[in-house]
């Protein structure tokens, strides 16, 4: 069995952008920030924020797109697809592209 599934719980960084494919399928794009906090060697708190670019397809997402506003906390289950910024250059930076399967606004 194989599984490529990740869960993100974080805050939306910008309002969701909605477009349509030529066949009429809605596409919703938004970014989610997750922040990790820890104490460093000196006992001071540090934070590191990671951004996740989410792409969601289908009518279900189109119905909640208006609620996907900046600052909203969301729960996203998704699979990750890796690609290169310049596809034919092996030294090119890798980029993650998150394909959401399910997303729900938490707050």
N, CA, C and O atoms as a GROMACS GRO file, in nm:
protein
  428
    1UNK      N    1   0.084  -0.118   0.000
    1UNK     CA    2   0.000   0.000   0.000
    1UNK      C    3   0.088   0.123   0.000
    1UNK      O    4   0.192   0.125   0.066
    2UNK      N    5   0.049   0.225  -0.073
    2UNK     CA    6   0.119   0.353  -0.078
    2UNK      C    7   0.022   0.464  -0.038
    2UNK      O    8  -0.098   0.456  -0.064
    3UNK      N    9   0.077   0.567   0.027
    3UNK     CA   10  -0.006   0.679   0.069
    3UNK      C   11   0.076   0.807   0.063
    3UNK      O   12   0.184   0.815   0.121
    4UNK      N   13   0.024   0.906  -0.007
    4UNK     CA   14   0.086   1.038  -0.014
    4UNK      C   15  -0.018   1.136   0.036
    4UNK      O   16  -0.091   1.196  -0.042
    5UNK      N   17  -0.025   1.151   0.168
    5UNK     CA   18  -0.126   1.238   0.229
    5UNK      C   19  -0.065   1.315   0.344
    5UNK      O   20   0.007   1.259   0.427
    6UNK      N   21  -0.093   1.444   0.348
    6UNK     CA   22  -0.044   1.531   0.454
    6UNK      C   23  -0.160   1.612   0.507
    6UNK      O   24  -0.256   1.639   0.436
    7UNK      N   25  -0.150   1.651   0.632
    7UNK     CA   26  -0.251   1.734   0.694
    7UNK      C   27  -0.188   1.866   0.735
    7UNK      O   28  -0.081   1.868   0.795
    8UNK      N   29  -0.255   1.975   0.700
    8UNK     CA   30  -0.208   2.108   0.737
    8UNK      C   31  -0.319   2.176   0.817
    8UNK      O   32  -0.434   2.176   0.774
    9UNK      N   33  -0.284   2.232   0.932
    9UNK     CA   34  -0.375   2.317   1.007
    9UNK      C   35  -0.301   2.447   1.025
    9UNK      O   36  -0.198   2.451   1.093
   10UNK      N   37  -0.352   2.553   0.967
   10UNK     CA   38  -0.283   2.681   0.973
   10UNK      C   39  -0.376   2.794   0.936
   10UNK      O   40  -0.498   2.779   0.935
   11UNK      N   41  -0.316   2.908   0.905
   11UNK     CA   42  -0.394   3.028   0.874
   11UNK      C   43  -0.369   3.070   0.730
   11UNK      O   44  -0.256   3.066   0.681
   12UNK      N   45  -0.477   3.111   0.662
   12UNK     CA   46  -0.468   3.153   0.523
   12UNK      C   47  -0.394   3.286   0.515
   12UNK      O   48  -0.422   3.378   0.592
   13UNK      N   49  -0.299   3.295   0.421
   13UNK     CA   50  -0.216   3.414   0.408
   13UNK      C   51  -0.271   3.520   0.315
   13UNK      O   52  -0.236   3.637   0.327
   14UNK      N   53  -0.357   3.481   0.223
   14UNK     CA   54  -0.422   3.577   0.132
   14UNK      C   55  -0.556   3.515   0.090
   14UNK      O   56  -0.573   3.394   0.093
   15UNK      N   57  -0.650   3.601   0.051
   15UNK     CA   58  -0.781   3.552   0.009
   15UNK      C   59  -0.767   3.451  -0.104
   15UNK      O   60  -0.679   3.464  -0.189
   16UNK      N   61  -0.853   3.351  -0.104
   16UNK     CA   62  -0.849   3.249  -0.208
   16UNK      C   63  -0.877   3.311  -0.345
   16UNK      O   64  -0.959   3.401  -0.358
   17UNK      N   65  -0.807   3.260  -0.444
   17UNK     CA   66  -0.822   3.305  -0.583
   17UNK      C   67  -0.898   3.195  -0.658
   17UNK      O   68  -0.856   3.080  -0.656
   18UNK      N   69  -1.006   3.230  -0.723
   18UNK     CA   70  -1.088   3.131  -0.794
   18UNK      C   71  -1.080   3.154  -0.944
   18UNK      O   72  -1.095   3.266  -0.991
   19UNK      N   73  -1.057   3.045  -1.017
   19UNK     CA   74  -1.056   3.047  -1.164
   19UNK      C   75  -1.131   2.926  -1.214
   19UNK      O   76  -1.175   2.843  -1.134
   20UNK      N   77  -1.145   2.914  -1.343
   20UNK     CA   78  -1.209   2.797  -1.402
   20UNK      C   79  -1.122   2.739  -1.512
   20UNK      O   80  -1.059   2.812  -1.589
   21UNK      N   81  -1.119   2.606  -1.518
   21UNK     CA   82  -1.052   2.538  -1.629
   21UNK      C   83  -1.141   2.550  -1.753
   21UNK      O   84  -1.259   2.582  -1.739
   22UNK      N   85  -1.087   2.527  -1.873
   22UNK     CA   86  -1.168   2.536  -1.995
   22UNK      C   87  -1.294   2.448  -1.992
   22UNK      O   88  -1.394   2.480  -2.056
   23UNK      N   89  -1.288   2.337  -1.918
   23UNK     CA   90  -1.406   2.249  -1.911
   23UNK      C   91  -1.506   2.292  -1.804
   23UNK      O   92  -1.606   2.224  -1.782
   24UNK      N   93  -1.480   2.406  -1.737
   24UNK     CA   94  -1.573   2.460  -1.639
   24UNK      C   95  -1.545   2.421  -1.494
   24UNK      O   96  -1.612   2.469  -1.403
   25UNK      N   97  -1.446   2.336  -1.471
   25UNK     CA   98  -1.412   2.294  -1.335
   25UNK      C   99  -1.350   2.410  -1.258
   25UNK      O  100  -1.253   2.471  -1.305
   26UNK      N  101  -1.404   2.442  -1.140
   26UNK     CA  102  -1.346   2.551  -1.060
   26UNK      C  103  -1.210   2.511  -1.001
   26UNK      O  104  -1.189   2.396  -0.962
   27UNK      N  105  -1.118   2.607  -0.997
   27UNK     CA  106  -0.986   2.588  -0.937
   27UNK      C  107  -0.969   2.699  -0.833
   27UNK      O  108  -0.984   2.817  -0.864
   28UNK      N  109  -0.937   2.660  -0.711
   28UNK     CA  110  -0.919   2.757  -0.603
   28UNK      C  111  -0.775   2.747  -0.556
   28UNK      O  112  -0.725   2.638  -0.529
   29UNK      N  113  -0.708   2.863  -0.546
   29UNK     CA  114  -0.569   2.868  -0.500
   29UNK      C  115  -0.562   2.957  -0.377
   29UNK      O  116  -0.621   3.065  -0.373
   30UNK      N  117  -0.488   2.910  -0.275
   30UNK     CA  118  -0.466   2.990  -0.156
   30UNK      C  119  -0.340   2.940  -0.086
   30UNK      O  120  -0.294   2.829  -0.112
   31UNK      N  121  -0.286   3.022   0.002
   31UNK     CA  122  -0.166   2.984   0.076
   31UNK      C  123  -0.200   2.972   0.224
   31UNK      O  124  -0.283   3.046   0.276
   32UNK      N  125  -0.135   2.876   0.290
   32UNK     CA  126  -0.157   2.851   0.432
   32UNK      C  127  -0.023   2.858   0.504
   32UNK      O  128   0.076   2.799   0.459
   33UNK      N  129  -0.021   2.930   0.615
   33UNK     CA  130   0.101   2.941   0.697
   33UNK      C  131   0.090   2.849   0.817
   33UNK      O  132  -0.013   2.845   0.885
   34UNK      N  133   0.198   2.775   0.843
   34UNK     CA  134   0.209   2.698   0.966
   34UNK      C  135   0.334   2.747   1.038
   34UNK      O  136   0.436   2.771   0.974
   35UNK      N  137   0.325   2.761   1.168
   35UNK     CA  138   0.437   2.814   1.245
   35UNK      C  139   0.478   2.716   1.353
   35UNK      O  140   0.395   2.662   1.425
   36UNK      N  141   0.608   2.693   1.362
   36UNK     CA  142   0.665   2.606   1.465
   36UNK      C  143   0.739   2.694   1.563
   36UNK      O  144   0.815   2.782   1.522
   37UNK      N  145   0.719   2.672   1.694
   37UNK     CA  146   0.787   2.750   1.798
   37UNK      C  147   0.872   2.657   1.883
   37UNK      O  148   0.833   2.543   1.909
   38UNK      N  149   0.988   2.706   1.927
   38UNK     CA  150   1.076   2.629   2.013
   38UNK      C  151   1.165   2.722   2.093
   38UNK      O  152   1.179   2.840   2.059
   39UNK      N  153   1.226   2.670   2.199
   39UNK     CA  154   1.323   2.747   2.277
   39UNK      C  155   1.462   2.713   2.226
   39UNK      O  156   1.496   2.596   2.208
   40UNK      N  157   1.542   2.817   2.202
   40UNK     CA  158   1.678   2.794   2.156
   40UNK      C  159   1.770   2.762   2.274
   40UNK      O  160   1.723   2.749   2.387
   41UNK      N  161   1.899   2.751   2.249
   41UNK     CA  162   1.996   2.715   2.353
   41UNK      C  163   2.002   2.817   2.466
   41UNK      O  164   2.041   2.784   2.577
   42UNK      N  165   1.965   2.941   2.438
   42UNK     CA  166   1.966   3.046   2.540
   42UNK      C  167   1.833   3.059   2.613
   42UNK      O  168   1.816   3.147   2.697
   43UNK      N  169   1.739   2.971   2.580
   43UNK     CA  170   1.608   2.975   2.645
   43UNK      C  171   1.512   3.075   2.587
   43UNK      O  172   1.406   3.100   2.645
   44UNK      N  173   1.546   3.133   2.473
   44UNK     CA  174   1.458   3.230   2.408
   44UNK      C  175   1.368   3.160   2.306
   44UNK      O  176   1.410   3.066   2.239
   45UNK      N  177   1.243   3.207   2.297
   45UNK     CA  178   1.149   3.149   2.201
   45UNK      C  179   1.182   3.193   2.059
   45UNK      O  180   1.209   3.310   2.033
   46UNK      N  181   1.178   3.097   1.970
   46UNK     CA  182   1.199   3.122   1.826
   46UNK      C  183   1.078   3.068   1.750
   46UNK      O  184   1.013   2.973   1.793
   47UNK      N  185   1.050   3.130   1.638
   47UNK     CA  186   0.940   3.087   1.551
   47UNK      C  187   0.994   3.068   1.410
   47UNK      O  188   1.083   3.141   1.365
   48UNK      N  189   0.938   2.970   1.340
   48UNK     CA  190   0.968   2.952   1.198
   48UNK      C  191   0.836   2.924   1.128
   48UNK      O  192   0.765   2.830   1.161
   49UNK      N  193   0.805   3.008   1.029
   49UNK     CA  194   0.681   2.994   0.954
   49UNK      C  195   0.710   2.931   0.819
   49UNK      O  196   0.804   2.971   0.749
   50UNK      N  197   0.630   2.833   0.783
   50UNK     CA  198   0.642   2.769   0.653
   50UNK      C  199   0.512   2.794   0.577
   50UNK      O  200   0.403   2.782   0.633
   51UNK      N  201   0.526   2.828   0.448
   51UNK     CA  202   0.409   2.856   0.364
   51UNK      C  203   0.380   2.737   0.274
   51UNK      O  204   0.472   2.676   0.219
   52UNK      N  205   0.251   2.705   0.259
   52UNK     CA  206   0.205   2.594   0.176
   52UNK      C  207   0.111   2.651   0.071
   52UNK      O  208   0.011   2.715   0.104
   53UNK      N  209   0.142   2.629  -0.056
   53UNK     CA  210   0.055   2.673  -0.165
   53UNK      C  211  -0.043   2.560  -0.195
   53UNK      O  212  -0.002   2.449  -0.229
   54UNK      N  213  -0.172   2.589  -0.183
   54UNK     CA  214  -0.275   2.487  -0.199
   54UNK      C  215  -0.355   2.516  -0.326
   54UNK      O  216  -0.394   2.630  -0.351
   55UNK      N  217  -0.378   2.411  -0.404
   55UNK     CA  218  -0.460   2.418  -0.524
   55UNK      C  219  -0.572   2.316  -0.506
   55UNK      O  220  -0.544   2.198  -0.485
   56UNK      N  221  -0.698   2.361  -0.515
   56UNK     CA  222  -0.812   2.273  -0.494
   56UNK      C  223  -0.903   2.278  -0.617
   56UNK      O  224  -0.924   2.385  -0.675
   57UNK      N  225  -0.956   2.163  -0.656
   57UNK     CA  226  -1.041   2.152  -0.774
   57UNK      C  227  -1.181   2.105  -0.734
   57UNK      O  228  -1.195   2.025  -0.641
   58UNK      N  229  -1.282   2.153  -0.803
   58UNK     CA  230  -1.416   2.098  -0.789
   58UNK      C  231  -1.517   2.193  -0.727
   58UNK      O  232  -1.483   2.294  -0.666
   59UNK      N  233  -1.645   2.155  -0.744
   59UNK     CA  234  -1.756   2.237  -0.696
   59UNK      C  235  -1.756   2.252  -0.544
   59UNK      O  236  -1.794   2.357  -0.492
   60UNK      N  237  -1.716   2.148  -0.473
   60UNK     CA  238  -1.713   2.154  -0.327
   60UNK      C  239  -1.626   2.268  -0.277
   60UNK      O  240  -1.661   2.336  -0.181
   61UNK      N  241  -1.513   2.287  -0.341
   61UNK     CA  242  -1.424   2.396  -0.302
   61UNK      C  243  -1.478   2.531  -0.345
   61UNK      O  244  -1.462   2.630  -0.275
   62UNK      N  245  -1.543   2.534  -0.460
   62UNK     CA  246  -1.600   2.660  -0.509
   62UNK      C  247  -1.704   2.712  -0.411
   62UNK      O  248  -1.718   2.834  -0.394
   63UNK      N  249  -1.777   2.623  -0.346
   63UNK     CA  250  -1.880   2.664  -0.252
   63UNK      C  251  -1.823   2.726  -0.125
   63UNK      O  252  -1.888   2.810  -0.063
   64UNK      N  253  -1.703   2.686  -0.084
   64UNK     CA  254  -1.645   2.742   0.038
   64UNK      C  255  -1.539   2.849   0.010
   64UNK      O  256  -1.482   2.905   0.104
   65UNK      N  257  -1.512   2.878  -0.118
   65UNK     CA  258  -1.405   2.972  -0.153
   65UNK      C  259  -1.424   3.108  -0.088
   65UNK      O  260  -1.326   3.171  -0.049
   66UNK      N  261  -1.548   3.155  -0.076
   66UNK     CA  262  -1.573   3.287  -0.017
   66UNK      C  263  -1.534   3.290   0.130
   66UNK      O  264  -1.503   3.397   0.184
   67UNK      N  265  -1.537   3.174   0.197
   67UNK     CA  266  -1.499   3.168   0.339
   67UNK      C  267  -1.349   3.154   0.358
   67UNK      O  268  -1.299   3.164   0.470
   68UNK      N  269  -1.275   3.129   0.250
   68UNK     CA  270  -1.130   3.112   0.258
   68UNK      C  271  -1.062   3.248   0.248
   68UNK      O  272  -0.997   3.279   0.148
   69UNK      N  273  -1.077   3.329   0.351
   69UNK     CA  274  -1.023   3.464   0.353
   69UNK      C  275  -0.897   3.470   0.438
   69UNK      O  276  -0.875   3.386   0.525
   70UNK      N  277  -0.815   3.570   0.412
   70UNK     CA  278  -0.692   3.591   0.485
   70UNK      C  279  -0.720   3.591   0.636
   70UNK      O  280  -0.812   3.657   0.683
   71UNK      N  281  -0.638   3.515   0.709
   71UNK     CA  282  -0.652   3.508   0.854
   71UNK      C  283  -0.740   3.396   0.904
   71UNK      O  284  -0.741   3.368   1.024
   72UNK      N  285  -0.815   3.330   0.814
   72UNK     CA  286  -0.902   3.221   0.853
   72UNK      C  287  -0.819   3.096   0.882
   72UNK      O  288  -0.729   3.062   0.805
   73UNK      N  289  -0.850   3.029   0.993
   73UNK     CA  290  -0.781   2.903   1.022
   73UNK      C  291  -0.846   2.792   0.942
   73UNK      O  292  -0.969   2.783   0.937
   74UNK      N  293  -0.764   2.708   0.879
   74UNK     CA  294  -0.818   2.600   0.794
   74UNK      C  295  -0.750   2.468   0.826
   74UNK      O  296  -0.640   2.461   0.879
   75UNK      N  297  -0.822   2.363   0.790
   75UNK     CA  298  -0.774   2.225   0.796
   75UNK      C  299  -0.770   2.176   0.653
   75UNK      O  300  -0.872   2.182   0.583
   76UNK      N  301  -0.656   2.128   0.608
   76UNK     CA  302  -0.642   2.081   0.469
   76UNK      C  303  -0.576   1.944   0.471
   76UNK      O  304  -0.472   1.925   0.534
   77UNK      N  305  -0.637   1.849   0.401
   77UNK     CA  306  -0.570   1.722   0.373
   77UNK      C  307  -0.534   1.726   0.227
   77UNK      O  308  -0.617   1.763   0.144
   78UNK      N  309  -0.413   1.688   0.196
   78UNK     CA  310  -0.368   1.702   0.058
   78UNK      C  311  -0.259   1.601   0.025
   78UNK      O  312  -0.199   1.539   0.113
   79UNK      N  313  -0.235   1.587  -0.104
   79UNK     CA  314  -0.120   1.510  -0.150
   79UNK      C  315  -0.019   1.610  -0.202
   79UNK      O  316  -0.056   1.719  -0.245
   80UNK      N  317   0.107   1.575  -0.198
   80UNK     CA  318   0.212   1.667  -0.242
   80UNK      C  319   0.267   1.620  -0.376
   80UNK      O  320   0.291   1.502  -0.398
   81UNK      N  321   0.286   1.716  -0.464
   81UNK     CA  322   0.349   1.690  -0.592
   81UNK      C  323   0.470   1.780  -0.600
   81UNK      O  324   0.459   1.901  -0.579
   82UNK      N  325   0.586   1.724  -0.629
   82UNK     CA  326   0.708   1.803  -0.641
   82UNK      C  327   0.735   1.833  -0.788
   82UNK      O  328   0.715   1.749  -0.875
   83UNK      N  329   0.781   1.953  -0.812
   83UNK     CA  330   0.821   1.990  -0.947
   83UNK      C  331   0.941   2.083  -0.937
   83UNK      O  332   0.976   2.130  -0.828
   84UNK      N  333   1.004   2.108  -1.048
   84UNK     CA  334   1.119   2.198  -1.050
   84UNK      C  335   1.076   2.332  -1.109
   84UNK      O  336   0.990   2.339  -1.196
   85UNK      N  337   1.138   2.438  -1.058
   85UNK     CA  338   1.107   2.572  -1.110
   85UNK      C  339   1.140   2.577  -1.259
   85UNK      O  340   1.063   2.631  -1.338
   86UNK      N  341   1.255   2.521  -1.296
   86UNK     CA  342   1.293   2.507  -1.438
   86UNK      C  343   1.299   2.357  -1.465
   86UNK      O  344   1.396   2.292  -1.427
   87UNK      N  345   1.195   2.300  -1.530
   87UNK     CA  346   1.180   2.155  -1.541
   87UNK      C  347   1.300   2.077  -1.594
   87UNK      O  348   1.322   1.964  -1.549
   88UNK      N  349   1.378   2.131  -1.686
   88UNK     CA  350   1.485   2.054  -1.748
   88UNK      C  351   1.621   2.081  -1.685
   88UNK      O  352   1.723   2.035  -1.738
   89UNK      N  353   1.625   2.153  -1.575
   89UNK     CA  354   1.750   2.186  -1.507
   89UNK      C  355   1.754   2.112  -1.373
   89UNK      O  356   1.686   2.153  -1.279
   90UNK      N  357   1.834   2.002  -1.363
   90UNK     CA  358   1.837   1.923  -1.240
   90UNK      C  359   1.885   2.003  -1.118
   90UNK      O  360   1.855   1.965  -1.004
   91UNK      N  361   1.958   2.111  -1.139
   91UNK     CA  362   2.006   2.190  -1.025
   91UNK      C  363   1.902   2.294  -0.982
   91UNK      O  364   1.922   2.367  -0.886
   92UNK      N  365   1.791   2.299  -1.055
   92UNK     CA  366   1.686   2.396  -1.026
   92UNK      C  367   1.622   2.367  -0.890
   92UNK      O  368   1.617   2.253  -0.845
   93UNK      N  369   1.576   2.472  -0.829
   93UNK     CA  370   1.510   2.463  -0.700
   93UNK      C  371   1.382   2.380  -0.711
   93UNK      O  372   1.305   2.394  -0.807
   94UNK      N  373   1.359   2.293  -0.611
   94UNK     CA  374   1.236   2.214  -0.609
   94UNK      C  375   1.123   2.296  -0.549
   94UNK      O  376   1.145   2.380  -0.462
   95UNK      N  377   1.003   2.270  -0.595
   95UNK     CA  378   0.887   2.344  -0.548
   95UNK      C  379   0.778   2.243  -0.516
   95UNK      O  380   0.751   2.152  -0.594
   96UNK      N  381   0.714   2.261  -0.400
   96UNK     CA  382   0.602   2.175  -0.365
   96UNK      C  383   0.473   2.238  -0.412
   96UNK      O  384   0.456   2.360  -0.406
   97UNK      N  385   0.385   2.157  -0.459
   97UNK     CA  386   0.254   2.201  -0.503
   97UNK      C  387   0.153   2.112  -0.433
   97UNK      O  388   0.155   1.991  -0.454
   98UNK      N  389   0.067   2.167  -0.352
   98UNK     CA  390  -0.025   2.089  -0.273
   98UNK      C  391  -0.158   2.078  -0.345
   98UNK      O  392  -0.218   2.179  -0.381
   99UNK      N  393  -0.205   1.956  -0.365
   99UNK     CA  394  -0.334   1.930  -0.428
   99UNK      C  395  -0.430   1.888  -0.318
   99UNK      O  396  -0.422   1.776  -0.267
  100UNK      N  397  -0.520   1.976  -0.283
  100UNK     CA  398  -0.610   1.949  -0.172
  100UNK      C  399  -0.714   1.844  -0.210
  100UNK      O  400  -0.766   1.844  -0.321
  101UNK      N  401  -0.744   1.756  -0.117
  101UNK     CA  402  -0.851   1.658  -0.132
  101UNK      C  403  -0.972   1.704  -0.053
  101UNK      O  404  -1.086   1.686  -0.095
  102UNK      N  405  -0.946   1.762   0.061
  102UNK     CA  406  -1.054   1.807   0.149
  102UNK      C  407  -1.006   1.929   0.223
  102UNK      O  408  -0.891   1.934   0.267
  103UNK      N  409  -1.090   2.026   0.236
  103UNK     CA  410  -1.054   2.147   0.309
  103UNK      C  411  -1.178   2.200   0.378
  103UNK      O  412  -1.287   2.200   0.321
  104UNK      N  413  -1.162   2.244   0.500
  104UNK     CA  414  -1.276   2.300   0.570
  104UNK      C  415  -1.228   2.417   0.655
  104UNK      O  416  -1.124   2.408   0.722
  105UNK      N  417  -1.301   2.525   0.653
  105UNK     CA  418  -1.267   2.639   0.737
  105UNK      C  419  -1.296   2.603   0.883
  105UNK      O  420  -1.405   2.555   0.915
  106UNK      N  421  -1.200   2.625   0.969
  106UNK     CA  422  -1.217   2.591   1.110
  106UNK      C  423  -1.277   2.706   1.189
  106UNK      O  424  -1.355   2.683   1.282
  107UNK      N  425  -1.241   2.828   1.155
  107UNK     CA  426  -1.292   2.945   1.226
  107UNK      C  427  -1.338   3.049   1.129
  107UNK      O  428  -1.385   3.156   1.171
   0.00000   0.00000   0.00000
